[in-house]
């Protein structure tokens, strides 16, 4: 059998393929043509400015989004008896986390001033409010006010009404997990020392308050608060909060009615009686 020999072109001896036209004839190599300038008119500069503005907008949005994700991650790590100082080791960790948040937010502080604060969502601020308000609750057994939350933010960035309210919605989840863990370990609902301010004589409560009573008060307040932010997100968070309060109520009822029958370390079945619609609660690390 004869050997098949593939012809090579003169100008490219190592070339494996040749471009041909529809008649099979070899095409001549086209000399590289310099790119022609795009035609310009009276509107070209205007559209170029639009292009630059959009590029700047997308770059700013990407910076803000990255910082928001990082702050969210750190805020979740800021977060143990009620109305008691937080242990020094945990407080040191909280201070270090706040420094990290301050450094991150300082990189986008100029990008979210004025009207841009409403233009770019900062979901991380909801997580920040959740974290610092929970730490505040553990110390004082009171709800952090919007002004206190703004003062705790380590950056010159405005907290909106929805940032604060959505953060308080998420706070009820932390209270639920804390109440569940402490009840399982101690056999009783977490209760303050009675030093929190209230309606009793001398500005103090006459009785010690449990975490369940506090959650019920927060729930009542949020259910009567005007809708802030996106209505669909507000409604979803409201439903979740109501279910969280019901879970802690079931824990309280179980401890009160059958508390002496429970073994130490018993964990309640939070899905009992409500169709199993909620998430299971596990011990926090």
Number of C-alpha atoms within 10 A of each C-alpha: 3 4 5 6 6 8 11 13 13 8 7 10 9 9 11 10 11 13 10 11 9 6 6 8 10 12 10 10 7 6 6 6 6 6 6 6 6 7 6 8 8 7 8 12 11 10 11 11 11 12 12 10 12 12 12 12 13 11 12 15 18 12 13 22 18 13 21 21 14 16 25 20 15 20 24 14 11 21 18 15 15 22 19 14 14 17 9 9 8 13 15 12 14 21 12 14 18 21 13 16 23 17 15 19 22 15 13 20 16 13 18 21 14 11 9 11 17 12 11 15 15 21 17 22 24 23 26 26 29 30 25 23 26 28 21 20 20 22 18 19 25 17 16 19 12 17 10 14 17 17 12 14 19 16 17 15 19 16 19 17 13 17 23 25 21 23 23 26 23 22 25 23 19 17 21 21 17 20 21 26 22 17 22 20 14 12 20 17 23 18 18 20 15 17 16 18 15 15 10 10 9 9 11 14 15 14 12 13 20 19 21 22 15 19 23 17 11 18 20 12 10 18 14 8 10 8 16 15 14 9 10 10 12 17 13 10 15 18 12 16 24 18 17 22 22 18 23 25 18 17 23 22 12 16 19 13 9 10 14 11 9 14 10 12 13 13 18 21 14 21 15 12 9 11 7 11 11 14 10 10 16 11 12 8 4
